[in-house]
Amino acid sequence: MPTMNVSLTKELMQLVQSKVASGMYNNASEFIREAIRNTDSNDKLLHELKLARLKEMLKPGLVEAREGVHADYDYEHLMRELDSRS
């Protein structure tokens, strides 16, 4: 298995040692590997939650679009309006 050296703060080193000492992990490498896997899973979950929120926010506009309700904007007008707000 490839290896990597990582520098940890004193607090992080104590956390790793505490987890290993608790018996939850056999060694520091096992804990770090699980922490990395959890970070990856959390990133994926956060992405899914953001995407779900975006879809929820878009629903009213999609309903209006299906019903033929729309705003009379063209691209240039929309860009000018956005520029004027910033």
C-alpha positions as a Python dict, from the first residue, in 0.01 Angstrom:
ca = {
    (1, 'M'): (0, 0, 0),
    (2, 'P'): (141, 345, -86),
    (3, 'T'): (233, 564, 209),
    (4, 'M'): (210, 937, 275),
    (5, 'N'): (356, 1149, 550),
    (6, 'V'): (118, 1406, 696),
    (7, 'S'): (190, 1679, 950),
    (8, 'L'): (-77, 1721, 1218),
    (9, 'T'): (-134, 1985, 1478),
    (10, 'K'): (-91, 1878, 1839),
    (11, 'E'): (-469, 1873, 1881),
    (12, 'L'): (-525, 1654, 1576),
    (13, 'M'): (-250, 1415, 1684),
    (14, 'Q'): (-416, 1386, 2026),
    (15, 'L'): (-750, 1314, 1858),
    (16, 'V'): (-598, 1037, 1647),
    (17, 'Q'): (-422, 888, 1948),
    (18, 'S'): (-741, 909, 2153),
    (19, 'K'): (-941, 724, 1888),
    (20, 'V'): (-680, 450, 1864),
    (21, 'A'): (-652, 426, 2245),
    (22, 'S'): (-1031, 389, 2270),
    (23, 'G'): (-1008, 65, 2077),
    (24, 'M'): (-1231, 195, 1798),
    (25, 'Y'): (-936, 172, 1556),
    (26, 'N'): (-637, -61, 1544),
    (27, 'N'): (-395, 212, 1444),
    (28, 'A'): (-367, 572, 1325),
    (29, 'S'): (-372, 475, 957),
    (30, 'E'): (-706, 299, 998),
    (31, 'F'): (-857, 608, 1162),
    (32, 'I'): (-717, 845, 897),
    (33, 'R'): (-844, 625, 612),
    (34, 'E'): (-1193, 623, 762),
    (35, 'A'): (-1181, 999, 819),
    (36, 'I'): (-1094, 1050, 452),
    (37, 'R'): (-1373, 817, 338),
    (38, 'N'): (-1618, 1002, 564),
    (39, 'T'): (-1506, 1337, 422),
    (40, 'D'): (-1567, 1210, 71),
    (41, 'S'): (-1912, 1077, 167),
    (42, 'N'): (-1998, 1405, 338),
    (43, 'D'): (-1893, 1601, 29),
    (44, 'K'): (-2118, 1385, -189),
    (45, 'L'): (-2408, 1423, 55),
    (46, 'L'): (-2362, 1799, 70),
    (47, 'H'): (-2363, 1813, -311),
    (48, 'E'): (-2685, 1610, -322),
    (49, 'L'): (-2848, 1836, -60),
    (50, 'K'): (-2749, 2151, -249),
    (51, 'L'): (-2880, 2004, -572),
    (52, 'A'): (-3209, 1909, -406),
    (53, 'R'): (-3241, 2262, -264),
    (54, 'L'): (-3172, 2415, -604),
    (55, 'K'): (-3437, 2193, -764),
    (56, 'E'): (-3683, 2297, -493),
    (57, 'M'): (-3607, 2664, -555),
    (58, 'L'): (-3658, 2618, -930),
    (59, 'K'): (-3998, 2444, -897),
    (60, 'P'): (-4209, 2763, -898),
    (61, 'G'): (-4038, 2884, -1214),
    (62, 'L'): (-4084, 2550, -1385),
    (63, 'V'): (-4454, 2548, -1298),
    (64, 'E'): (-4490, 2900, -1440),
    (65, 'A'): (-4301, 2801, -1753),
    (66, 'R'): (-4528, 2500, -1808),
    (67, 'E'): (-4831, 2724, -1764),
    (68, 'G'): (-4695, 2971, -2017),
    (69, 'V'): (-4626, 3240, -1760),
    (70, 'H'): (-4301, 3411, -1837),
    (71, 'A'): (-4119, 3740, -1802),
    (72, 'D'): (-4046, 3952, -2107),
    (73, 'Y'): (-3669, 3958, -2081),
    (74, 'D'): (-3407, 3915, -2340),
    (75, 'Y'): (-3050, 3822, -2258),
    (76, 'E'): (-2903, 4171, -2296),
    (77, 'H'): (-3176, 4326, -2078),
    (78, 'L'): (-3122, 4061, -1812),
    (79, 'M'): (-2744, 4119, -1812),
    (80, 'R'): (-2792, 4497, -1782),
    (81, 'E'): (-3029, 4445, -1490),
    (82, 'L'): (-2785, 4212, -1316),
    (83, 'D'): (-2498, 4455, -1375),
    (84, 'S'): (-2699, 4741, -1228),
    (85, 'R'): (-2757, 4540, -910),
    (86, 'S'): (-2389, 4472, -850),
}
